[in-house]
């Protein structure tokens, strides 16, 4: 069965520790966000990018903006749940499942996504997550039924708490990028120099 998929890329944060928009950092010749758009588009997924801080700048510099739906979070300072909810409101009602992930880890492999999809069974799990060295990472693959659950959360609640209280399946992968968040110039330099991944 071919799943009808969407992917929500969360790129609304202020990138305060980085000092410049993380979505526009380059890795292997493409911006972080362009790389992710290409990755999920290759699965046939409808890609939704949630922008907030520096939205106009990011949108103007994306090379693959035409392959994604760009959604604005008007209150990105409220946190990542609000961005996820903005993305979820743009989901197609016919989807079987959706990925969601922060846009600041650009190197997750196609093999990792294939492993998550192979482990997807809405009869036994609400969420499928990659696991490496005993740690749980991203992207997260969710059944379509979870969209309404996320949208029902109030601003003082967290997506993490909902995920922890649902049925989860963990897929072991040998992909360091599932645990990597490029949050600081030091981490980005290590990535650019090939010392990560």
Secondary structure, DSSP 8 states (H G I E B T S, - for coil): ----EEEEEEE-S--TTTTS-GGG-EETTEEHHHHHHHHHHTTT-EEEEEE-TTHHHHHHH-SSGGGEEEEE-TTGGG-HHHHHHHHHHTS-TT-SEEEEEETT-TT--HHHHHHHHHT--TTT-SEEEEEETTEEEEEEEEETTHHHHHHT--TTS-HHHHHHTS-EEEEE---GGGG----SHHHHHHHHTT---
